[in-house]
């Protein structure tokens, strides 16, 4: 019998030894406990929107399909949203904005599931999930029980969290709790300000969401039509000395980020000459060079090979090492 295909928005072919879905936290915990008892390797996958899959995922592959969006009014301004890991992220955004509750507008149209959002600490246009996340409920595979981790315990960083390093195998997210309605609408990014100007709109939660949606649709390929995982490279964080050295080679903007300076990876990929470049079915998207797309038939290995060519060239020309944003899973 042919092994089942693993869903992913990059649309590369990947087969699982054993693919299961879990509709509740208890069902998910039972599947993981049995796999752990057997010593089977396990992979938890949402909608596969931020992962590059190789040809095969060994052992158990489980997809949480835990549903539910529950709103609770905390006071005059604040709302709590508890969302199941199997909900799509966009549905959580849509549901909150539909109730007039702000906080997620900059994160509209980010593909993927709610459960995957904290893993990546998703962010866009001046807002990160960490700014609104209160806690997550997880299956703790070490203690074989459900547990709640606060935002601080999630150890959020830029496009990173505890669920990518020491907690990657221990914790599986089943519910996410957000506190919304506190943050003002954020129109700090130039693209969003320009879009609001063209709309003739002030920076409210709804108008910022619409501006972000327009910019994203214009720049980014729709994963329902063209295989991609969104941004493929993280924006580098440089020291002041590294930034000075880089600016001796290329004109680049920089934004203060703690004790470092964040520079746009897209600028470096573009200036290195990779925008629109293509190798077989894999292409650097002509409208946004952070994105690699699969025009059909590419393997995960081929996508990663193209990404490595880009990274090697940027490092050779500018002395900056680009990090991959999506996770890489499986074996060839």
VOBA-1610 file (N, C-alpha, C; in pm, whole numbers, padded with zeros to 5 digits, always signed):
BEGIN
Unk+00084-00120+00000Unk+00000+00000+00000Unk+00088+00125+00000Unk+00050+00221-00083Unk+00129+00344-00095Unk+00116+00427+00033Unk+00229+00475+00082Unk+00225+00556+00203Unk+00160+00690+00175Unk+00092+00749+00276Unk+00016+00872+00253Unk+00103+00994+00229Unk+00051+01086+00148Unk+00121+01212+00122Unk+00103+01306+00240Unk+00204+01387+00264Unk+00201+01483+00374Unk+00166+01621+00316Unk+00061+01688+00369Unk+00022+01818+00314Unk+00127+01924+00339Unk+00153+02009+00238Unk+00244+02121+00257Unk+00221+02223+00147Unk+00234+02351+00182Unk+00202+02457+00087Unk+00311+02478-00018Unk+00430+02421+00004Unk+00534+02428-00097Unk+00506+02330-00212Unk+00416+02237-00187Unk+00372+02139-00286Unk+00483+02048-00335Unk+00572+02012-00242Unk+00671+01910-00275Unk+00617+01775-00231Unk+00661+01671-00299Unk+00614+01536-00268Unk+00687+01483-00146Unk+00608+01439-00046Unk+00664+01379+00075Unk+00566+01273+00124Unk+00618+01157+00158Unk+00536+01048+00207Unk+00565+01020+00354Unk+00459+00985+00427Unk+00473+00952+00568Unk+00463+00801+00586Unk+00541+00748+00679Unk+00528+00606+00712Unk+00389+00580+00770Unk+00344+00672+00858Unk+00214+00656+00925Unk+00157+00794+00952Unk+00052+00833+00878Unk-00006+00966+00892Unk-00140+00956+00965Unk-00156+01032+01073Unk-00280+01033+01152Unk-00325+01177+01177Unk-00453+01192+01205Unk-00506+01321+01250Unk-00562+01304+01391Unk-00565+01414+01466Unk-00615+01412+01604Unk-00714+01526+01622Unk-00837+01492+01660Unk-00941+01594+01676Unk-00955+01648+01816Unk-00877+01598+01910Unk-00883+01646+02047Unk-00746+01636+02111Unk-00729+01707+02223Unk-00601+01701+02294Unk-00574+01561+02346Unk-00679+01494+02394Unk-00660+01359+02446Unk-00619+01261+02336Unk-00684+01273+02219Unk-00650+01185+02108Unk-00506+01209+02064Unk-00466+01334+02059Unk-00328+01367+02023Unk-00230+01309+02124Unk-00261+01328+02253Unk-00173+01276+02357Unk-00159+01125+02351Unk-00269+01055+02323Unk-00264+00909+02313Unk-00177+00864+02197Unk-00192+00928+02080Unk-00111+00892+01963Unk+00038+00911+01992Unk+00071+01023+02054Unk+00211+01052+02083Unk+00267+00956+02188Unk+00186+00926+02291Unk+00232+00835+02396Unk+00262+00696+02341Unk+00176+00648+02252Unk+00198+00516+02192Unk+00322+00515+02105Unk+00341+00622+02027Unk+00460+00630+01943Unk+00587+00637+02028Unk+00580+00714+02139Unk+00696+00724+02228Unk+00728+00591+02292Unk+00623+00517+02331Unk+00643+00386+02394Unk+00711+00289+02298Unk+00678+00300+02170Unk+00740+00213+02069Unk+00878+00261+02028Unk+00909+00386+02064Unk+01036+00444+02022Unk+01034+00495+01879Unk+00914+00520+01825Unk+00901+00567+01687Unk+00936+00715+01677Unk+01003+00756+01572Unk+01018+00900+01547Unk+00881+00960+01518Unk+00861+01085+01558Unk+00731+01150+01538Unk+00751+01290+01482Unk+00657+01331+01399Unk+00654+01466+01344Unk+00513+01519+01358Unk+00499+01639+01414Unk+00370+01705+01422Unk+00368+01814+01316Unk+00264+01814+01236Unk+00256+01911+01126Unk+00118+01974+01124Unk+00114+02104+01099Unk-00015+02173+01086Unk-00060+02169+00942Unk-00057+02284+00877Unk-00094+02288+00736Unk+00029+02283+00646Unk+00147+02267+00707Unk+00270+02257+00627Unk+00304+02385+00556Unk+00276+02500+00620Unk+00295+02628+00553Unk+00430+02693+00583Unk+00506+02635+00675Unk+00638+02693+00708Unk+00741+02582+00726Unk+00737+02487+00633Unk+00825+02372+00642Unk+00864+02327+00502Unk+00990+02286+00488Unk+01036+02223+00365Unk+01050+02074+00393Unk+00976+01994+00321Unk+00975+01851+00345Unk+01065+01778+00246Unk+01144+01687+00298Unk+01221+01597+00212Unk+01131+01482+00168Unk+01184+01383+00103Unk+01102+01282+00036Unk+01017+01198+00131Unk+01066+01174+00254Unk+00993+01085+00344Unk+01003+01132+00487Unk+00892+01118+00561Unk+00890+01143+00704Unk+00876+01008+00773Unk+00979+00961+00840Unk+00972+00829+00904Unk+00887+00831+01031Unk+00835+00714+01067Unk+00759+00702+01190Unk+00620+00762+01179Unk+00574+00820+01290Unk+00439+00877+01298Unk+00439+01023+01257Unk+00347+01060+01172Unk+00321+01200+01140Unk+00178+01228+01183Unk+00159+01326+01270Unk+00025+01354+01322Unk-00009+01501+01299Unk-00132+01523+01256Unk-00181+01658+01228Unk-00293+01691+01327Unk-00271+01787+01420Unk-00378+01827+01511Unk-00491+01897+01435Unk-00613+01854+01460Unk-00729+01919+01401Unk-00826+01965+01510Unk-00769+02020+01613Unk-00846+02065+01730Unk-00907+02201+01699Unk-01038+02208+01703Unk-01110+02328+01659Unk-01156+02412+01778Unk-01210+02529+01745Unk-01271+02616+01846Unk-01209+02753+01851Unk-01296+02856+01852Unk-01256+02995+01873Unk-01350+03051+01978Unk-01299+03072+02098Unk-01382+03115+02211Unk-01335+03253+02257Unk-01427+03351+02253Unk-01397+03487+02297Unk-01453+03511+02436Unk-01373+03575+02521Unk-01415+03610+02657Unk-01380+03755+02683Unk-01479+03834+02722Unk-01452+03976+02751Unk-01392+03988+02890Unk-01275+04051+02899Unk-01205+04063+03025Unk-01237+04194+03096Unk-01247+04302+03019Unk-01287+04433+03073Unk-01332+04519+02957Unk-01336+04648+02976Unk-01390+04738+02874Unk-01312+04731+02743Unk-01183+04707+02751Unk-01099+04704+02630Unk-01054+04565+02590Unk-01024+04481+02687Unk-00952+04357+02659Unk-01044+04238+02638Unk-01002+04156+02544Unk-01068+04029+02516Unk-00966+03918+02519Unk-01010+03801+02564Unk-00927+03681+02552Unk-00985+03594+02441Unk-00899+03548+02352Unk-00937+03453+02248Unk-00860+03324+02271Unk-00934+03215+02293Unk-00872+03083+02304Unk-00905+03008+02176Unk-00802+02969+02102Unk-00819+02909+01971Unk-00756+02771+01967Unk-00826+02676+01905Unk-00773+02542+01888Unk-00661+02539+01787Unk-00565+02448+01808Unk-00447+02441+01722Unk-00482+02410+01578Unk-00594+02344+01554Unk-00631+02305+01418Unk-00704+02411+01340Unk-00737+02523+01403Unk-00800+02633+01330Unk-00697+02697+01237Unk-00744+02751+01126Unk-00653+02828+01042Unk-00626+02962+01110Unk-00504+03011+01094Unk-00469+03140+01154Unk-00558+03251+01099Unk-00585+03249+00971Unk-00664+03355+00911Unk-00805+03360+00970Unk-00861+03244+01007Unk-00994+03244+01066Unk-00992+03313+01203Unk-00885+03296+01279Unk-00872+03366+01407Unk-00864+03517+01385Unk-00789+03559+01284Unk-00779+03702+01251Unk-00915+03755+01209Unk-00980+03684+01119Unk-01109+03728+01067Unk-01215+03736+01178Unk-01216+03637+01265Unk-01316+03633+01371Unk-01299+03748+01469Unk-01174+03781+01503Unk-01151+03890+01598Unk-01183+04026+01535Unk-01136+04050+01415Unk-01165+04177+01349Unk-01314+04192+01321Unk-01382+04081+01293Unk-01526+04085+01270Unk-01603+04128+01392Unk-01545+04110+01510Unk-01607+04155+01634Unk-01558+04293+01675Unk-01478+04355+01589Unk-01424+04488+01621Unk-01311+04485+01721Unk-01244+04371+01735Unk-01136+04355+01832Unk-01002+04363+01758Unk-00921+04460+01794Unk-00793+04480+01728Unk-00680+04401+01790Unk-00569+04394+01718Unk-00449+04330+01768Unk-00384+04238+01667Unk-00464+04178+01577Unk-00410+04082+01482Unk-00407+04135+01338Unk-00444+04262+01320Unk-00461+04314+01184Unk-00335+04306+01099Unk-00218+04327+01160Unk-00094+04321+01082Unk-00058+04178+01042Unk-00121+04081+01105Unk-00090+03940+01082Unk-00192+03874+00991Unk-00271+03954+00922Unk-00371+03898+00831Unk-00305+03832+00711Unk-00370+03727+00662Unk-00330+03652+00543Unk-00200+03572+00561Unk-00153+03558+00684Unk-00041+03466+00706Unk-00096+03325+00702Unk-00048+03242+00612Unk-00102+03106+00601Unk-00060+03020+00718Unk-00133+02912+00739Unk-00095+02817+00843Unk-00200+02803+00951Unk-00172+02717+01047Unk-00265+02687+01154Unk-00232+02768+01279Unk-00330+02778+01368Unk-00310+02847+01495Unk-00200+02780+01575Unk-00197+02647+01576Unk-00097+02576+01655Unk+00045+02600+01610Unk+00063+02630+01482Unk+00197+02655+01431Unk+00244+02798+01458Unk+00151+02890+01484Unk+00186+03031+01496Unk+00288+03060+01607Unk+00273+03002+01728Unk+00374+03030+01832Unk+00509+02968+01803Unk+00513+02856+01732Unk+00640+02790+01702Unk+00732+02888+01630Unk+00676+02957+01533Unk+00752+03051+01451Unk+00754+03191+01510Unk+00669+03215+01611Unk+00645+03352+01657Unk+00618+03439+01534Unk+00510+03405+01464Unk+00480+03473+01338Unk+00476+03624+01357Unk+00516+03695+01253Unk+00517+03840+01260Unk+00513+03899+01121Unk+00462+04021+01113Unk+00457+04092+00986Unk+00424+04238+01011Unk+00490+04325+00935Unk+00457+04467+00931Unk+00450+04531+01071Unk+00548+04497+01154Unk+00561+04565+01282Unk+00492+04501+01399Unk+00436+04382+01381Unk+00371+04313+01493Unk+00412+04166+01495Unk+00436+04115+01618Unk+00466+03974+01637Unk+00360+03911+01726Unk+00342+03782+01710Unk+00247+03709+01794Unk+00279+03726+01941Unk+00407+03730+01975Unk+00449+03742+02115Unk+00388+03862+02185Unk+00351+03966+02110Unk+00294+04087+02170Unk+00151+04067+02220Unk+00084+03963+02172Unk-00055+03942+02212Unk-00079+03806+02276Unk+00019+03719+02272Unk-00001+03585+02327Unk+00004+03586+02479Unk-00093+03523+02541Unk-00099+03511+02687Unk-00038+03379+02734Unk-00078+03268+02670Unk-00028+03137+02709Unk-00062+03035+02602Unk-00002+02919+02612Unk-00037+02806+02525Unk-00063+02684+02612Unk-00157+02603+02569Unk-00179+02472+02631Unk-00111+02368+02543Unk-00034+02280+02606Unk+00046+02185+02530Unk+00029+02044+02584Unk+00055+01947+02498Unk+00079+01811+02545Unk+00227+01804+02582Unk+00253+01776+02710Unk+00390+01761+02758Unk+00427+01613+02746Unk+00508+01582+02646Unk+00540+01441+02617Unk+00635+01381+02720Unk+00701+01466+02797Unk+00792+01415+02900Unk+00715+01370+03023Unk+00611+01447+03059Unk+00531+01415+03179Unk+00398+01348+03145Unk+00369+01334+03016Unk+00248+01266+02969Unk+00121+01330+03027Unk+00113+01461+03011Unk-00006+01534+03058Unk-00016+01666+02984Unk-00133+01732+02999Unk-00149+01867+02946Unk-00085+01967+03042Unk-00028+02072+02987Unk+00034+02177+03069Unk+00008+02311+03003Unk+00019+02418+03080Unk+00004+02554+03029Unk+00137+02627+03045Unk+00183+02688+02936Unk+00306+02767+02938Unk+00270+02913+02915Unk+00321+03001+02999Unk+00300+03145+02981Unk+00381+03195+02862Unk+00353+03318+02823Unk+00428+03378+02712Unk+00577+03381+02743Unk+00613+03413+02869Unk+00755+03416+02906Unk+00819+03278+02893Unk+00744+03175+02929Unk+00798+03039+02922Unk+00814+02992+02778Unk+00749+03059+02683Unk+00763+03024+02542Unk+00895+03072+02483Unk+00963+03163+02554Unk+01095+03213+02511Unk+01093+03265+02368Unk+01001+03356+02341Unk+00989+03409+02206Unk+01108+03496+02169Unk+01151+03480+02045Unk+01253+03565+01984Unk+01210+03592+01841Unk+01291+03666+01768Unk+01256+03695+01628Unk+01244+03565+01549Unk+01125+03537+01501Unk+01093+03417+01423Unk+01141+03289+01492Unk+01128+03288+01624Unk+01182+03176+01699Unk+01109+03163+01832Unk+01122+03046+01893Unk+01057+03021+02021Unk+01116+02896+02084Unk+01071+02867+02203Unk+01112+02745+02274Unk+01073+02619+02195Unk+00970+02631+02113Unk+00918+02514+02042Unk+01003+02478+01920Unk+01109+02556+01899Unk+01202+02524+01791Unk+01332+02464+01843Unk+01361+02484+01973Unk+01488+02431+02023Unk+01465+02326+02131Unk+01481+02362+02260Unk+01475+02259+02364Unk+01337+02199+02382Unk+01232+02271+02339Unk+01097+02217+02354Unk+01040+02156+02228Unk+01121+02144+02124Unk+01070+02099+01995Unk+01010+01959+02002Unk+01071+01870+02074Unk+01021+01733+02086Unk+00933+01713+02209Unk+00948+01800+02307Unk+00874+01779+02432Unk+00730+01829+02425Unk+00707+01946+02364Unk+00576+02011+02370Unk+00506+02012+02234Unk+00376+01982+02237Unk+00293+01994+02117Unk+00175+02083+02154Unk+00158+02192+02082Unk+00056+02292+02114Unk-00082+02243+02074Unk-00178+02259+02166Unk-00316+02219+02137Unk-00414+02338+02144Unk-00384+02437+02226Unk-00465+02560+02233Unk-00373+02680+02250Unk-00416+02793+02197Unk-00343+02919+02209Unk-00436+03023+02269Unk-00390+03094+02371Unk-00468+03199+02435Unk-00406+03335+02406Unk-00487+03426+02347Unk-00442+03559+02312Unk-00520+03663+02391Unk-00456+03774+02425Unk-00526+03889+02483Unk-00522+04002+02382Unk-00641+04040+02336Unk-00655+04136+02227Unk-00727+04262+02274Unk-00726+04364+02188Unk-00798+04488+02216Unk-00717+04593+02287Unk-00591+04563+02319Unk-00506+04656+02395Unk-00418+04740+02304Unk-00357+04677+02205Unk-00261+04745+02120Unk-00328+04836+02018Unk-00266+04951+01995Unk-00314+05041+01891Unk-00278+04985+01754Unk-00353+05027+01655Unk-00321+04987+01517Unk-00181+05036+01481Unk-00105+04949+01416Unk+00035+04979+01384Unk+00050+04999+01233Unk+00079+05122+01193Unk+00102+05153+01051Unk+00243+05206+01032Unk+00339+05151+01108Unk+00475+05205+01108Unk+00553+05170+00981Unk+00517+05060+00915Unk+00592+05020+00795Unk+00557+05109+00677Unk+00658+05153+00602Unk+00632+05244+00489Unk+00529+05189+00389Unk+00536+05061+00357Unk+00441+05002+00262Unk+00297+05020+00310Unk+00277+05004+00439Unk+00142+05014+00494Unk+00096+05160+00496Unk+00187+05250+00532Unk+00150+05393+00530Unk+00113+05437+00389Unk+00191+05392+00291Unk+00160+05430+00153Unk+00026+05373+00109Unk+00000+05250+00148Unk-00127+05187+00108Unk-00245+05257+00173Unk-00231+05293+00299Unk-00338+05368+00367Unk-00362+05502+00297Unk-00252+05566+00254Unk-00266+05692+00181Unk-00342+05674+00052Unk-00312+05568-00021Unk-00383+05544-00147Unk-00529+05509-00123Unk-00558+05452-00005Unk-00696+05419+00031Unk-00770+05540+00086Unk-00695+05644+00124Unk-00757+05760+00188Unk-00812+05727+00324Unk-00741+05639+00397Unk-00793+05588+00523Unk-00697+05619+00637Unk-00754+05640+00756Unk-00673+05656+00876Unk-00629+05519+00925Unk-00535+05519+01019Unk-00476+05393+01066Unk-00561+05329+01176Unk-00675+05274+01139Unk-00756+05196+01232Unk-00729+05048+01213Unk-00782+04966+01302Unk-00755+04822+01295Unk-00804+04763+01163Unk-00926+04797+01123Unk-00980+04743+00999Unk-00906+04792+00877Unk-00872+04921+00874Unk-00805+04977+00756Unk-00662+04925+00746Unk-00593+04906+00859Unk-00459+04848+00854Unk-00465+04705+00803Unk-00565+04629+00847Unk-00581+04492+00797Unk-00601+04491+00646Unk-00682+04582+00596Unk-00706+04590+00452Unk-00579+04631+00378Unk-00505+04727+00435Unk-00380+04771+00371Unk-00279+04657+00366Unk-00265+04583+00476Unk-00173+04470+00480Unk-00214+04365+00378Unk-00345+04337+00371Unk-00394+04237+00275Unk-00362+04279+00131Unk-00380+04407+00100Unk-00351+04454-00036Unk-00203+04442-00070Unk-00117+04478+00027Unk+00027+04470+00003Unk+00070+04325-00014Unk+00020+04238+00073Unk+00058+04097+00065Unk+00013+04035-00067Unk-00110+04066-00110Unk-00160+04007-00235Unk-00079+04055-00355Unk-00033+04179-00347Unk+00044+04235-00458Unk+00185+04176-00465Unk+00246+04150-00349Unk+00386+04109-00345Unk+00407+03958-00338Unk+00315+03888-00272Unk+00340+03748-00239Unk+00252+03654-00320Unk+00305+03540-00362Unk+00224+03443-00435Unk+00126+03372-00343Unk+00008+03344-00393Unk-00095+03273-00318Unk-00058+03125-00314Unk-00034+03067-00195Unk+00006+02926-00189Unk-00101+02830-00242Unk-00225+02879-00256Unk-00328+02794-00315Unk-00308+02779-00465Unk-00226+02866-00524Unk-00203+02863-00669Unk-00059+02828-00706Unk+00036+02877-00627Unk+00178+02851-00654Unk+00243+02805-00524Unk+00310+02691-00529Unk+00370+02636-00409Unk+00475+02727-00348Unk+00459+02761-00220Unk+00558+02841-00149Unk+00532+02834+00001Unk+00630+02877+00080Unk+00615+02882+00226Unk+00633+03025+00277Unk+00607+03123+00192Unk+00628+03261+00233Unk+00777+03293+00239Unk+00814+03378+00333Unk+00954+03420+00344Unk+01044+03300+00371Unk+01149+03288+00291Unk+01239+03174+00303Unk+01362+03206+00387Unk+01394+03337+00400Unk+01513+03378+00473Unk+01475+03479+00581Unk+01537+03465+00698Unk+01517+03562+00805Unk+01594+03690+00774Unk+01543+03802+00824Unk+01618+03928+00815Unk+01738+03920+00910Unk+01860+03940+00860Unk+01978+03928+00946Unk+01980+04035+01056Unk+02032+03996+01173Unk+02053+04089+01284Unk+02203+04108+01299Unk+02248+04232+01279Unk+02391+04260+01273Unk+02435+04351+01387Unk+02562+04340+01422Unk+02621+04436+01514Unk+02646+04567+01438Unk+02679+04672+01512Unk+02707+04800+01449Unk+02826+04789+01354Unk+02929+04714+01395Unk+03048+04697+01309Unk+03012+04620+01182Unk+02929+04516+01196Unk+02887+04439+01079Unk+02804+04525+00984Unk+02718+04609+01041Unk+02636+04697+00958Unk+02723+04797+00882Unk+02821+04854+00949Unk+02912+04947+00882Unk+02984+04879+00766Unk+03030+04757+00790Unk+03101+04683+00684Unk+03008+04654+00566Unk+02883+04617+00597Unk+02786+04588+00492Unk+02755+04713+00410Unk+02740+04826+00478Unk+02707+04950+00407Unk+02824+04999+00321Unk+02942+04946+00345Unk+03052+04976+00256Unk+03041+04901+00123Unk+02950+04804+00119Unk+02933+04722-00001Unk+02800+04746-00072Unk+02695+04782+00005Unk+02562+04797-00053Unk+02481+04896+00031Unk+02400+04975-00035Unk+02311+05067+00035Unk+02195+04987+00091Unk+02180+04990+00223Unk+02077+04908+00286Unk+02020+04979+00407Unk+01888+04968+00425Unk+01824+05023+00544Unk+01854+04933+00663Unk+01838+04989+00783Unk+01857+04910+00905Unk+01762+04961+01011Unk+01715+04869+01095Unk+01621+04903+01201Unk+01677+04852+01333Unk+01672+04937+01436Unk+01722+04897+01567Unk+01638+04781+01620Unk+01706+04676+01665Unk+01639+04559+01720Unk+01717+04513+01843Unk+01683+04572+01958Unk+01758+04544+02080Unk+01898+04601+02068Unk+01998+04515+02087Unk+02137+04561+02077Unk+02194+04537+01937Unk+02108+04506+01842Unk+02152+04479+01705Unk+02074+04565+01606Unk+02109+04547+01479Unk+02040+04617+01372Unk+01986+04514+01273Unk+01859+04521+01245Unk+01796+04427+01152Unk+01798+04488+01012Unk+01845+04412+00915Unk+01850+04459+00777Unk+01764+04367+00691Unk+01703+04420+00585Unk+01614+04338+00502Unk+01692+04239+00415Unk+01666+04111+00438Unk+01729+04007+00357Unk+01691+04022+00211Unk+01568+04069+00185Unk+01522+04084+00047Unk+01614+04176-00032Unk+01663+04282+00033Unk+01752+04376-00034Unk+01882+04307-00077Unk+01935+04224+00009Unk+02061+04157-00022Unk+02043+04054-00133Unk+01933+03978-00127Unk+01906+03879-00231Unk+01885+03948-00366Unk+01813+04059-00363Unk+01786+04135-00485Unk+01916+04191-00544Unk+01996+04259-00460Unk+02119+04321-00510Unk+02221+04216-00557Unk+02212+04096-00502Unk+02301+03989-00546Unk+02259+03931-00680Unk+02144+03976-00730Unk+02100+03938-00864Unk+02011+03815-00872Unk+01948+03779-00760Unk+01870+03655-00759Unk+01721+03675-00783Unk+01672+03797-00780Unk+01528+03818-00801Unk+01488+03763-00938Unk+01391+03672-00940Unk+01343+03614-01065Unk+01426+03498-01116Unk+01540+03469-01053Unk+01625+03358-01099Unk+01551+03225-01084Unk+01583+03133-01174Unk+01511+03005-01175Unk+01607+02890-01201Unk+01585+02782-01128Unk+01656+02656-01150Unk+01550+02547-01160Unk+01525+02499-01280Unk+01419+02400-01298Unk+01284+02458-01261Unk+01214+02391-01171Unk+01081+02436-01129Unk+01085+02533-01011Unk+01206+02561-00959Unk+01220+02648-00841Unk+01262+02787-00886Unk+01193+02888-00833Unk+01223+03026-00871Unk+01223+03117-00750Unk+01312+03217-00753Unk+01304+03328-00658Unk+01196+03421-00711Unk+01094+03444-00631Unk+00976+03516-00677Unk+01013+03656-00725Unk+00971+03694-00847Unk+01013+03823-00904Unk+00962+03945-00827Unk+00852+03931-00754Unk+00797+04046-00681Unk+00846+04055-00537Unk+00904+03948-00485Unk+00953+03947-00348Unk+01063+03841-00337Unk+01190+03885-00341Unk+01300+03789-00347Unk+01322+03708-00220Unk+01246+03733-00114Unk+01254+03646+00004Unk+01182+03514-00018Unk+01100+03507-00121Unk+01012+03392-00143Unk+01067+03303-00253Unk+01076+03173-00225Unk+01107+03073-00326Unk+00979+02999-00360Unk+00954+02979-00489Unk+00830+02913-00530Unk+00862+02785-00607Unk+00765+02694-00601Unk+00770+02569-00675Unk+00664+02576-00784Unk+00708+02588-00908Unk+00613+02597-01019Unk+00550+02463-01054Unk+00595+02358-00987Unk+00534+02228-01008Unk+00637+02120-01035Unk+00639+02020-00947Unk+00727+01907-00968Unk+00860+01911-00897Unk+00892+02022-00832Unk+01020+02030-00761Unk+01015+01946-00634Unk+01129+01892-00595Unk+01141+01819-00469Unk+01190+01912-00359Unk+01175+01870-00236Unk+01229+01949-00126Unk+01379+01967-00139Unk+01448+01864-00186Unk+01593+01872-00205Unk+01628+01981-00306Unk+01551+01991-00414Unk+01579+02092-00517Unk+01553+02233-00466Unk+01450+02250-00386Unk+01422+02382-00328Unk+01536+02423-00235Unk+01580+02330-00151Unk+01689+02359-00058Unk+01820+02387-00131Unk+01842+02319-00244Unk+01963+02344-00323Unk+01964+02487-00378Unk+01848+02532-00425Unk+01836+02670-00474Unk+01860+02769-00360Unk+01802+02741-00244Unk+01821+02830-00129Unk+01968+02837-00090Unk+02038+02725-00097Unk+02180+02725-00061Unk+02263+02806-00159Unk+02226+02801-00286Unk+02297+02885-00385Unk+02282+03032-00352Unk+02160+03073-00315Unk+02135+03211-00278Unk+02217+03248-00155Unk+02213+03163-00054Unk+02284+03192+00070Unk+02435+03202+00047Unk+02490+03110-00032Unk+02634+03112-00058Unk+02675+03240-00132Unk+02592+03282-00226Unk+02625+03400-00305Unk+02618+03527-00221Unk+02513+03539-00139Unk+02500+03657-00052Unk+02616+03661+00047Unk+02655+03546+00102Unk+02768+03542+00195Unk+02898+03584+00127Unk+02917+03537+00003Unk+03040+03571-00069Unk+03046+03719-00104Unk+02932+03778-00140Unk+02931+03917-00184Unk+02925+04018-00069Unk+02854+03982+00038Unk+02827+04080+00144Unk+02871+04036+00283Unk+02921+03913+00297Unk+02967+03868+00427Unk+02856+03847+00528Unk+02735+03825+00480Unk+02619+03804+00568Unk+02565+03664+00546Unk+02549+03590+00656Unk+02495+03456+00648Unk+02343+03461+00666Unk+02268+03425+00563Unk+02123+03421+00572Unk+02078+03291+00637Unk+01983+03303+00731Unk+01925+03185+00794Unk+01793+03151+00728Unk+01767+03020+00718Unk+01638+02977+00666Unk+01529+03006+00767Unk+01413+03050+00719Unk+01299+03072+00807Unk+01217+02944+00825Unk+01186+02868+00720Unk+01108+02747+00741Unk+01193+02636+00803Unk+01126+02545+00874Unk+01192+02426+00924Unk+01212+02326+00811Unk+01311+02242+00825Unk+01338+02137+00726Unk+01318+02003+00795Unk+01233+01917+00738Unk+01201+01789+00803Unk+01208+01675+00702Unk+01238+01556+00753Unk+01233+01437+00672Unk+01369+01391+00622Unk+01367+01284+00543Unk+01489+01227+00487Unk+01467+01205+00338Unk+01576+01199+00262Unk+01568+01171+00117Unk+01598+01024+00090
//
